[in-house]
Amino acid sequence: ALLPREFTFAEFEELYSLILGRPLDRRNFRRRILAMGMLKRLPHTRRGPHRPAALYSFANQSLRFIEML
């Protein structure tokens, strides 16, 4: 409920960082989250002033608790 249906990985990472109250190691966070299979990459991107950002959505809509990095 804190993210839109489609979101960028940077938005997801920022939300996690805000919830935890500390910065995250970006490379490890991305690698571990994608390895868990909780996100699925969508075929389209969001355009902006920089490089287009890949969009993601949750693989399933059930609540899932994970031990944080």
C-alpha positions in Angstrom: 0.0 0.0 0.0 3.0 2.3 0.3 4.0 2.0 -3.4 2.0 2.4 -6.5 1.2 -0.8 -8.5 4.2 -0.1 -10.8 7.3 1.4 -9.3 11.0 1.8 -10.0 13.6 -0.1 -8.0 14.9 3.2 -6.7 11.5 4.0 -5.3 11.4 0.6 -3.6 14.9 1.1 -2.2 14.1 4.5 -0.9 11.0 3.2 0.9 13.0 0.4 2.6 15.6 2.9 3.7 13.0 5.2 5.2 11.3 2.4 7.0 14.6 1.1 8.4 15.9 4.6 9.2 19.3 4.0 7.7 21.0 3.9 4.3 21.3 0.6 2.5 24.2 -0.9 0.6 22.6 -0.5 -2.9 24.4 -3.3 -4.7 23.7 -5.9 -2.0 20.1 -4.8 -1.5 19.3 -5.1 -5.2 21.0 -8.5 -5.5 19.3 -9.9 -2.5 15.8 -8.6 -3.2 15.9 -9.8 -6.8 17.2 -13.2 -5.7 14.2 -13.6 -3.4 11.8 -13.4 -6.3 9.5 -11.0 -4.6 9.6 -8.5 -7.5 8.9 -9.0 -11.2 10.3 -6.8 -13.8 7.7 -5.3 -16.2 8.2 -5.0 -19.9 7.9 -1.2 -20.0 9.9 1.7 -18.5 9.3 5.1 -17.0 10.9 8.0 -18.9 12.4 11.0 -17.2 15.2 13.5 -17.6 17.8 10.7 -17.4 18.0 7.1 -18.5 14.6 5.3 -18.6 13.9 3.4 -15.4 12.7 -0.2 -15.4 9.4 -0.7 -13.7 8.6 -3.5 -11.2 5.6 -4.9 -9.4 5.3 -7.4 -6.6 5.3 -11.0 -7.8 2.4 -11.8 -5.4 0.2 -9.6 -3.3 0.4 -11.5 0.0 2.2 -9.9 3.0 5.7 -11.3 3.4 8.1 -10.8 6.3 11.8 -10.9 5.4 14.8 -10.6 7.6 16.3 -7.3 6.6 19.8 -6.9 5.2 
